Amino acid sequence: MKIGILAAMDKEVALLLPLLEDKRDVELDGRKAYVGRIGANEVCVMKCGIGKVNSALNAYRMIGWFHPELVINSGVAGGADASMAVGSLLIATEAAYHDVWCGPGTEWGQIDGMPRRFSMDKALVEACRALPGLENARYGLICSGDRFISKVDEVDFIKSEFPDALACDMESASIAHACLDKGVPFAVVRVVSDTPGQADNISQYKDFWTTAPEKTFQAVWSIINSLK
């Protein structure tokens, strides 16, 4: 199986690269990417950049060049629920925009002509639930928008529109949007780096990278290794 992995930042890509066997550098439309193997699968890892436009454009680039049968968005996210402590693993079942409104006739978060929520690959989500080591992972909604969420009122607004949101980031929904448009199954595996509204989450976010839990990124390896 051919699998693409997109992460927003170099820090995240650096945590993913050790998972690849037989890794080689490639140039993907002028951008660096990495191709190798995890188990029986050929895998391409690429930095998509921060934000909705960067991530959607680079999802398109990867799909057009690598032709993956599955795209996984991995990296860090901010907790959007009191139950999501730093280090919590989220396997998203849905993704939504928390900063979009297209006017009358659409719901908050819905781009005209698109679903309000993008569903993840259901077979993969169910397979994850059965994997050893993922017993404590959370499953649910991740919301995306073009801002770093750091204030209580920002989290409160997201929760007012999406009460079941577990985490927030800046890329998952836009990558899901691009994958839906291209007909490619999509999944999100994120680790919580900070908890907006629960503490000084900017300091949490900075400190997270000094002791980044690489074992959590092993969840990505476990998931991909289980695929045939």
Secondary structure, 3 states (H helix, E strand, C coil): CEEEEEECCHHHHHHHHHHCEEEEEEEECCEEEEEEEECCEEEEEEECCCCHHHHHHHHHHHHHHHCCCEEEEEEEEEECCCCCCCCCEEEEEEEEECCCCCCCCCCCCCCCCCCCCEECCHHHHHHHHCCCCCCCCEEEEEEECCCCCCCHHHHHHHHHHCCCEEEEECCHHHHHHHHHHHCCCEEEEEEEEECECCECHHHHHHHHCCCCCHHHHHHHHHHHHCCC
